[in-house]
Amino acid sequence: MNRLKISIYYLQELNYRLAYAILGTIFFFSTTYTYKQGLIFIFLPKGLSHFVSTGLTEIFFTYLQLCTIFSFSFGLSIALTQLYLFLRPGLYAFEALVIFNLLITAIIFYSCIYIFIFPIIIKVLWELFSAYSQNFTAIDLTFEPRLHDYLSHLQQLNKALTLSFPCLIALNIVQIYTSKQTWVKYRGIAYITAFSIAAFITPPDILSQTVIGLPLILFYEIQLKLWALYEGYKKQLLIGQPIKSHKYSNRNKK
């Protein structure tokens, strides 16, 4: 009977925490939908004055898609936090500390990415690809960006940035149980795995898969380079340590 009461208590607590996550997601969705135009204005590149819409319901569903992405990301962070608070009483102290540090690191990591790195990437990509339409002088070509296409490209870029932190965590975990020679030996398999993940989460076109697959390969190569630098640093520390002679150690014993 006591086990049944405890099970009901934990189920109620889990339902409450799930309700907090759902209500927080709905509240964030309503807030983003209220300020949807200002939200799109934040992601507009400098110098862009208008967008083109070719469908009757395109603008509505574009706003809906944008607000859904933001609210789902915010709701996922709330759900993970509530799950940690639910499991915290049953964890060891070191387990709770590791999970808490991961949550804090993820919040700081994504905050820095979306505040500092994401606008720079948007600016560079816009200047790079819009230059082709401006320099195309063979015929009279007018570049009129479409709102849905522009936000779709931002969504693909967002997928690549979202996958960055889990990939770094997975690479660090794999690094504990493997050696650097194994990483170098199976580098080709890692490349195939990166593009397989990209093909699984992106539409079936080469550009989308390249946008997602290349950052994963870049993370792999950066991790391998940092690993090599760290091993070289440890060797330099071992070489630079003074070695005590037997005479000196015997004198200290006396």
N, C-alpha and C positions, 0 to 999 in steps of 0.2 A: 504493500500500500504506500509506503514511504517512497519507493522508487517511482511509482505512478505519479505521486504528487510532485516529485522533483522533475520528472519528465514534462509534466504539464507546465510547471513553472518555467523551465528552459524554453519550451515551445512558445509560451506567452512572451517571454523576453525577446526571442528571435523575431516574433511577429511585430513587436513594438519597434525594434530596430529596423526591420524591413520597411515598416510604415514610415519611419523617419526618413529613410533614403528615398522612398517614393514621393513623399510630400515635398522633400527638398528638391527633387528633380522637377516636379510639377511647378513649384514656385519659381525655380530658376528659368524654366521654359517660358512661363508667363512673363517674367521680367525681360528676358531677351527678345521675346516677340513684341513686347511693347516698344522697345527701343531698337527694333530690327534695322531701320534705315541708318541710324547712327552706328550700329555694329558693323554694317557693311562699309560705311564710310571710313572706319578705322583701317580696313584692309585694302582700301583703294590705293593704287600707286600714285605717285606725285605726277601731276600734269594730266590726269584722266578726267574728262569733263562729262562723259555720258556713256551709257550702255545701250545695247540694242536687245529688244525682246521680240521674238518671232511667234510666240504662242500666247493664247488667251490666258491660260492658267499658269504660264511659266513663272511669272514673278511670285505668285502666291506659293507655289510648291518650292521655289528656290528659297524664299524666306522660311518656309516650314522646314526644309532640309537643313538650313544653316542653324536655326534655333534648336533642332533636334540633336545635331552633332554637339553643340555646346552644352546643352542640358544633359545629354547622355554622359559626356565626359565628367561633368560636375557630379552627376548622380553616382557614377562609378567610384569616384573618390570618396563620396559619403558612404557608399555601401562597404568599401574596403575598411574605412575607419570604424564603422559600426560592427563589422565582422571582427576586427581586432579587439574592440571593447568587449564583444561577446565571448571571445576565446581567451581573453587576458587572465581571468581567474584560474583557468586550468593549465596555464603555461608555466614553465620554469622561468626563473628570473632572467637567465641569459637568453632564452628564447623570446621572451617579451621584449627585452632590450634590443635584440637584433631586428625584430619586426618593426618596433617603434623607430629605430634608426633608418630602416628602409623606407618607411612612410614619410618621415621628415625629409630624407634625401630625395625621394621622388617629387615631393611638393616643391622643394627648392630647385631641383633640376628642371622640371617642366615650367616653373615660373620664369627662370632665367632664359629658357629657350623661347617661350612665347613673348616675352617682353623685349629681349635684346636680339636674339638670333633670327626669329621668324620675320620681323619687318625687314631686316637686311637681306634675307634670301628673296623675299618678294620683290624688293627694289632691284636687286641684281638680275633676277630672271626677267622682270618686266623690261628693263633697259636692254637686255640682251636680245630678246625675241621681238620686241617692238621695233628695234632698229632695222630688221629685215624688211618690214612693211614700209618703212620710211625711205629706205634706200633702193627700193624696187622701182626703177624708172623705165622699165621696158614698156609698160602700159600704164594707163591711169588707174592706179590701185588705191582704194580708200579703205583704211583699216577701221572697222567699227566693232569693238569688242562686245561679245554676247555675255550677259550676266551669268547665265547658267554654266557656260563653258569656263568662265573665269573662276567661279566658285568651285567647280569640279576639279580644276587644277590645284586650287588651294586645299581641297579635301585630300587629294593624293599626296601633296606635300605634308599635310597634317598626319597622314598615316605613317609616313617615313619618320617623322619626328616622334610620334607616339611609340613606335616600335624601338626607338633608340635605347631607352632605359631598360626595358626587359632584355634586349639583346646584350647590353653591357653586363647585366646581372648574370645572364646565362653563360656568357663567355668567362666571367670570373669564376663561376662554379665549375665549369669544365676545366679551367686552368688549374684548379686545385688537384684534380685527379689525373692530369695528363702532363706530358713534357713538351718543351718547345719543339723538339725534333718531330713529335707526332703532329703538331700543328703545321709544320712546314711540309711534312710528308703527305698529309691529307688536305692540302690547301685546295686542290681542285674539287674535292668532294664538298668542301665548305662553300665554294662558289656556286656549285650546282644546288646546294641546299638553300642558299640565299635567294636564288632566282626561283626556286620551287615555292618558297614562302611568298615571294612577290606575286607569282602566278596564282596562288591560292586566294590572296586577299585583294587583288586588283582586277579590273576589267580585262578581257582578253585582247590586249593590244601591247605591242612591244614597248611603246613609250612609257606607259604606266608601270610595266614590270621593270623597266630600266630605272625609273625614278625611285622605286622601292628597293630594288636589288643592289644597286650601286652603293647606297649608304650602308647597307648591311656588310658588304664586302669591305668598305672603307673602315668600319668599326673593327672588323676582323684583322685587317692589316695594322691599324693603329694599336690594337691590343697586342699583336705579335711584336711590333716594334718597341712598345713600352716594356714588354717582357724581356726582350733582348737587352735593352738599356739597363733594366733593373739587375739582371744577372751580371752584366759588366760592372755595374756599380758595386755589387757585393764582392766580386773578385778583386776590385781595387781596394776595398776595405780590408780584405784578408791579406793582400800583399803589403799594404801599408802598416799593418800592426807590428809593433816591435816584438822580436822573439828573444826571450830571456835565455841566457846561457846557463849551463849547469853550475859553473863556478859562482855566478851571481846568485843563483837559487840556494846553493850550499851556504854561502855567506849569510843569507837572510835566515836560514835555519839555525845557524850558530848564534 
